[in-house]
Amino acid sequence: MGRPPKIDLDWFPLDCYALSDPKLRLARQEYGYLAIVVYLELLCILYRDKGYYIEYNDQTRDDVIWTIRNDVLSGGKYEPATDTIRKLIDCLAACRLFSRDLYRAGFITSHRAQEQYYKRVKNRKDARIDPKIWILTEDEMRVISPSNPIYLNSFLRAKTELSAPETSLPAAEIPQNKKEENNINQNTLKQCIVNNISLCSFIERFENLFGAVPNIGVLSTARKRKESGLTNEMLIDAVNIAYSNLQKRPAADIQAYVCGVLKNYVPPAAPKITSSIDTSDFNREWIEAVKRHNAAAAREMDDLRGCQDPCDGQDEERTVDSDDESNRD
């Protein structure tokens, strides 16, 4: 049996100006140093328990207050009463150091606390959050870390569920009930999202170009092409080609068009490897040698033309003499 996934934090950074926050001023004026002590202790409980929130309702309120007293306020001469700590926590929420809406719903959390948690768990592949008590927006998470598992597993998954294309199944494969249909969808999504951890750069490029998250069809096609040997750079090149083509000739369904480009994408041919040896000296020597050879051959031809056979000369003399004798006759 595997170890359960870690959800808490071992440490958290403290802003140098955290205790000078104007939101803390009112609580300090009324409760003095106790406001700082309780505020910091609540942050420690928040990060070490659930990671980014504390359950604070009728069933858990006494436990939280007891933990605060036991950790930092017990045993002293001026130990505050339980009711004082409870009112102080109410004051901290009223000053907006914690989300007032979620405080009324029974949770202690804040935008700053969730932002720190989001940054700390960016390398945890199994990081999860509850969207109902999550404050960070999709744009804020994308700016901080678009490849964060929280963004991919929670928000990207929710958007792919909404934008998933309708598929027609053969009669034999049509689910018999709603539960079976949900199981099929969940299995498809799970397989797709789990494999998308290695497609972060592809997803980010798609969002930057089209302003939307790729749906299940695009993600599945990209995953299959990657399994067939394409790299992330090649997948991004295919998306760039699709975007360039759509600028010239828009399509009704962008997601389907990108799917088609991914399926038919052919990687560019590898550049030819050329020799790095400098052959200029060899070429010059070879040309000079050819010139010398041609010059020698020309001289030989001239010599041959200049040479005459002695017999040929005697024949010519005899011919001339015989012609003269014939003229005399």
C-alpha positions as CSV (number, residue, x, y, z in Angstrom):
1,M,0.0,0.0,0.0
2,G,1.5,3.3,-1.1
3,R,2.1,6.3,1.2
4,P,-0.8,8.8,1.3
5,P,0.0,12.0,-0.7
6,K,1.5,14.9,1.3
7,I,-0.8,17.9,1.6
8,D,0.8,20.0,4.3
9,L,3.9,22.2,4.2
10,D,7.0,21.9,6.3
11,W,7.8,25.6,6.2
12,F,6.4,28.8,4.8
13,P,8.0,32.2,4.0
14,L,7.1,35.2,6.1
15,D,6.9,38.6,4.4
16,C,9.0,41.2,6.1
17,Y,6.1,43.5,6.1
18,A,3.5,41.0,7.3
19,L,3.3,42.3,10.8
20,S,3.1,45.9,9.5
21,D,0.1,45.1,7.4
22,P,-2.5,47.9,7.9
23,K,-5.2,45.1,8.2
24,L,-3.5,44.0,11.4
25,R,-3.5,47.4,12.9
26,L,-7.0,47.4,14.3
27,A,-6.5,44.0,16.0
28,R,-3.2,45.2,17.5
29,Q,-4.9,48.3,18.9
30,E,-7.5,46.2,20.7
31,Y,-5.5,43.1,21.7
32,G,-1.9,44.2,21.6
33,Y,0.8,41.6,21.2
34,L,-1.8,38.9,21.4
35,A,-3.0,39.8,17.9
36,I,0.4,39.1,16.4
37,V,0.9,35.8,18.3
38,V,-2.5,34.4,17.4
39,Y,-2.2,35.5,13.8
40,L,1.2,33.8,13.3
41,E,-0.1,30.6,15.1
42,L,-3.1,30.5,12.8
43,L,-0.7,30.6,9.8
44,C,1.3,27.7,11.3
45,I,-1.8,25.6,11.9
46,L,-3.1,26.4,8.4
47,Y,0.1,25.4,6.5
48,R,0.9,22.3,8.6
49,D,-2.7,20.9,8.7
50,K,-4.5,21.2,5.4
51,G,-1.8,23.2,3.6
52,Y,-3.9,26.2,2.8
53,Y,-6.9,26.3,5.1
54,I,-8.3,25.5,8.6
55,E,-11.7,24.0,9.2
56,Y,-13.2,26.4,11.7
57,N,-16.9,25.6,12.5
58,D,-19.0,24.6,15.5
59,Q,-17.3,21.1,15.6
60,T,-13.7,22.2,15.2
61,R,-13.6,25.7,16.8
62,D,-12.7,24.5,20.3
63,D,-9.9,22.3,19.0
64,V,-8.4,25.2,17.1
65,I,-8.5,27.5,20.1
66,W,-7.1,24.7,22.3
67,T,-4.2,24.2,19.9
68,I,-3.4,27.9,20.0
69,R,-3.4,28.0,23.8
70,N,-1.3,24.8,24.0
71,D,1.3,25.9,21.5
72,V,2.0,29.5,22.4
73,L,-0.2,30.8,25.2
74,S,-0.3,28.3,28.0
75,G,1.6,28.4,31.3
76,G,2.1,32.1,31.4
77,K,1.0,34.6,34.0
78,Y,-1.2,36.4,31.5
79,E,-2.8,33.5,29.8
80,P,-5.8,34.8,27.8
81,A,-9.3,33.3,28.2
82,T,-10.8,31.1,25.6
83,D,-13.5,33.6,24.8
84,T,-10.8,36.3,24.2
85,I,-9.0,34.1,21.6
86,R,-12.3,33.4,19.9
87,K,-13.2,37.1,19.6
88,L,-9.6,37.9,18.4
89,I,-10.0,35.3,15.6
90,D,-13.3,37.0,14.7
91,C,-11.5,40.3,14.6
92,L,-8.7,39.0,12.3
93,A,-11.3,37.8,9.9
94,A,-13.3,41.1,10.1
95,C,-10.1,43.0,9.3
96,R,-9.7,40.9,6.1
97,L,-6.5,39.1,7.1
98,F,-8.6,36.1,6.2
99,S,-11.4,35.7,3.7
100,R,-14.6,36.8,5.3
101,D,-16.9,34.9,3.0
102,L,-15.0,31.6,3.6
103,Y,-14.8,32.4,7.3
104,R,-18.6,32.6,7.5
105,A,-18.6,29.2,5.7
106,G,-16.4,27.6,8.3
107,F,-12.9,28.0,6.9
108,I,-9.9,30.1,7.8
109,T,-7.8,30.9,4.7
110,S,-6.6,33.9,2.6
111,H,-5.4,34.8,-0.8
112,R,-1.8,35.2,0.4
113,A,-1.8,31.8,2.1
114,Q,-3.2,30.0,-1.0
115,E,-0.6,31.8,-3.2
116,Q,2.2,30.6,-1.0
117,Y,0.8,27.0,-1.0
118,Y,0.4,27.1,-4.8
119,K,4.1,28.1,-5.2
120,R,5.4,25.5,-2.7
121,V,3.6,22.4,-4.2
122,K,4.5,23.1,-7.9
123,N,6.7,19.9,-7.9
124,R,4.1,17.6,-6.4
125,K,2.4,15.7,-9.1
126,D,-0.5,14.6,-6.9
127,A,-1.3,18.1,-5.5
128,R,-5.0,18.7,-5.2
129,I,-7.3,21.5,-4.0
130,D,-11.0,22.0,-3.2
131,P,-12.3,24.4,-5.9
132,K,-15.1,25.5,-3.5
133,I,-12.7,27.1,-1.1
134,W,-10.0,28.1,-3.6
135,I,-9.5,31.8,-4.0
136,L,-6.8,32.1,-6.7
137,T,-8.2,32.7,-10.2
138,E,-7.1,30.8,-13.3
139,D,-5.2,33.8,-14.7
140,E,-3.3,34.3,-11.4
141,M,-2.3,30.6,-11.4
142,R,-1.2,30.7,-15.0
143,V,1.0,33.7,-14.3
144,I,2.6,32.1,-11.3
145,S,3.1,28.6,-12.8
146,P,1.1,27.3,-15.8
147,S,2.6,23.8,-15.3
148,N,1.5,23.5,-11.6
149,P,-0.3,20.2,-11.0
150,I,-3.1,22.1,-9.2
151,Y,-3.8,24.1,-12.3
152,L,-3.6,21.0,-14.6
153,N,-5.4,18.6,-12.3
154,S,-8.2,20.8,-11.1
155,F,-8.9,23.8,-13.4
156,L,-7.7,22.3,-16.7
157,R,-9.6,19.2,-16.0
158,A,-12.8,21.1,-15.3
159,K,-12.4,23.1,-18.5
160,T,-11.7,20.0,-20.6
161,E,-14.9,18.4,-19.1
162,L,-16.9,21.4,-20.3
163,S,-15.3,21.5,-23.8
164,A,-15.0,17.8,-24.4
165,P,-16.4,16.9,-27.9
166,E,-19.4,14.7,-28.3
167,T,-18.5,11.3,-29.6
168,S,-20.9,8.7,-31.1
169,L,-20.6,5.2,-29.9
170,P,-21.7,2.0,-31.6
171,A,-24.9,0.6,-30.2
172,A,-23.0,-2.2,-28.4
173,E,-20.9,0.3,-26.6
174,I,-23.6,2.8,-25.5
175,P,-23.6,2.9,-21.7
176,Q,-26.7,1.3,-20.1
177,N,-27.0,3.9,-17.3
178,K,-25.7,7.3,-16.2
179,K,-23.3,5.7,-13.7
180,E,-21.6,3.7,-16.4
181,E,-21.4,6.7,-18.7
182,N,-19.8,8.8,-15.9
183,N,-17.2,6.0,-15.3
184,I,-16.2,6.0,-19.0
185,N,-15.8,9.8,-19.0
186,Q,-13.8,9.8,-15.8
187,N,-11.5,7.0,-17.0
188,T,-10.9,8.9,-20.3
189,L,-10.2,12.1,-18.4
190,K,-7.9,10.4,-15.9
191,Q,-5.8,8.8,-18.6
192,C,-5.6,12.1,-20.5
193,I,-4.8,14.4,-17.6
194,V,-2.2,12.1,-16.1
195,N,-0.3,11.9,-19.3
196,N,-0.5,15.7,-19.8
197,I,2.1,16.4,-17.1
198,S,4.7,15.9,-19.9
199,L,2.8,18.2,-22.3
200,C,3.0,21.4,-20.2
201,S,4.9,23.4,-22.8
202,F,2.5,22.2,-25.5
203,I,-0.6,23.2,-23.4
204,E,1.0,26.6,-22.5
205,R,1.7,27.4,-26.2
206,F,-1.8,26.4,-27.2
207,E,-3.3,28.7,-24.6
208,N,-1.0,31.6,-25.6
209,L,-2.0,31.3,-29.3
210,F,-5.8,30.5,-29.0
211,G,-6.7,31.9,-25.6
212,A,-8.3,28.6,-24.6
213,V,-7.4,25.3,-23.0
214,P,-7.0,22.3,-25.4
215,N,-9.9,19.9,-25.1
216,I,-9.6,16.1,-24.6
217,G,-9.4,15.5,-28.4
218,V,-6.4,17.7,-28.8
219,L,-4.7,16.4,-25.7
220,S,-5.2,12.8,-26.7
221,T,-3.9,13.3,-30.2
222,A,-0.9,15.2,-28.9
223,R,-0.2,12.4,-26.4
224,K,-0.5,9.7,-29.1
225,R,1.8,11.6,-31.4
226,K,4.4,12.0,-28.6
227,E,4.2,8.3,-27.9
228,S,4.9,7.7,-31.6
229,G,8.1,9.6,-31.4
230,L,7.4,13.4,-31.7
231,T,9.1,15.7,-29.3
232,N,7.5,18.7,-27.5
233,E,9.2,21.0,-29.9
234,M,7.6,19.2,-32.8
235,L,4.2,19.4,-31.2
236,I,4.6,23.1,-30.6
237,D,5.7,23.5,-34.3
238,A,2.5,21.8,-35.4
239,V,0.4,24.1,-33.2
240,N,2.3,27.1,-34.7
241,I,1.5,25.8,-38.2
242,A,-2.2,25.4,-37.3
243,Y,-2.3,28.9,-35.9
244,S,-0.7,30.4,-39.0
245,N,-3.1,28.6,-41.3
246,L,-6.1,29.7,-39.2
247,Q,-5.0,33.3,-39.5
248,K,-5.2,33.0,-43.3
249,R,-8.3,30.9,-43.4
250,P,-10.4,30.7,-40.2
251,A,-12.1,27.5,-39.3
252,A,-15.4,27.0,-37.5
253,D,-14.0,24.5,-35.0
254,I,-10.5,25.4,-33.9
255,Q,-10.0,22.4,-31.7
256,A,-10.9,20.0,-34.5
257,Y,-8.7,21.8,-36.9
258,V,-5.7,21.5,-34.6
259,C,-6.4,17.8,-34.1
260,G,-6.2,17.4,-37.9
261,V,-2.9,19.2,-38.1
262,L,-1.4,17.2,-35.3
263,K,-2.5,13.9,-36.9
264,N,-1.0,14.9,-40.3
265,Y,2.0,16.7,-39.0
266,V,5.3,15.5,-40.6
267,P,8.5,16.6,-38.9
268,P,10.9,18.6,-41.0
269,A,13.7,16.6,-42.6
270,A,17.0,16.6,-40.7
271,P,19.6,19.0,-42.2
272,K,22.2,17.3,-44.4
273,I,25.5,16.8,-42.7
274,T,28.3,18.6,-44.5
275,S,32.0,18.0,-44.1
276,S,33.8,20.5,-41.9
277,I,37.1,19.9,-43.8
278,D,38.3,22.9,-45.8
279,T,38.8,21.6,-49.4
280,S,39.8,24.9,-51.0
281,D,43.6,24.1,-51.0
282,F,42.9,20.6,-52.5
283,N,40.8,22.1,-55.2
284,R,43.4,24.7,-56.2
285,E,46.1,22.0,-56.3
286,W,43.9,19.8,-58.4
287,I,43.1,22.6,-60.9
288,E,46.8,23.5,-61.2
289,A,47.6,19.9,-61.9
290,V,45.0,19.7,-64.6
291,K,46.3,22.9,-66.2
292,R,49.9,21.5,-66.2
293,H,48.6,18.2,-67.7
294,N,46.8,20.1,-70.4
295,A,49.8,22.3,-71.2
296,A,52.1,19.2,-71.4
297,A,49.6,17.5,-73.7
298,A,49.4,20.6,-75.9
299,R,53.2,20.7,-76.2
300,E,53.3,17.1,-77.2
301,M,50.7,17.7,-79.9
302,D,52.8,20.6,-81.2
303,D,55.9,18.5,-81.3
304,L,54.1,15.8,-83.2
305,R,52.8,18.2,-85.8
306,G,56.3,19.7,-86.2
307,C,58.0,16.3,-86.9
308,Q,57.9,15.0,-90.6
309,D,58.8,11.5,-91.9
310,P,61.9,11.5,-94.2
311,C,60.3,9.0,-96.5
312,D,57.4,11.3,-97.1
313,G,59.9,14.0,-98.3
314,Q,61.6,11.6,-100.8
315,D,58.2,10.6,-102.2
316,E,57.3,14.2,-102.7
317,E,60.7,14.8,-104.6
318,R,60.1,11.8,-106.8
319,T,56.6,13.0,-107.6
320,V,57.9,16.4,-108.6
321,D,60.7,14.9,-110.8
322,S,58.3,12.6,-112.5
323,D,56.0,15.5,-113.3
324,D,58.9,17.5,-114.8
325,E,59.9,14.6,-117.0
326,S,56.3,14.2,-118.2
327,N,56.2,17.9,-119.2
328,R,59.4,17.5,-121.2
329,D,58.0,14.7,-123.2
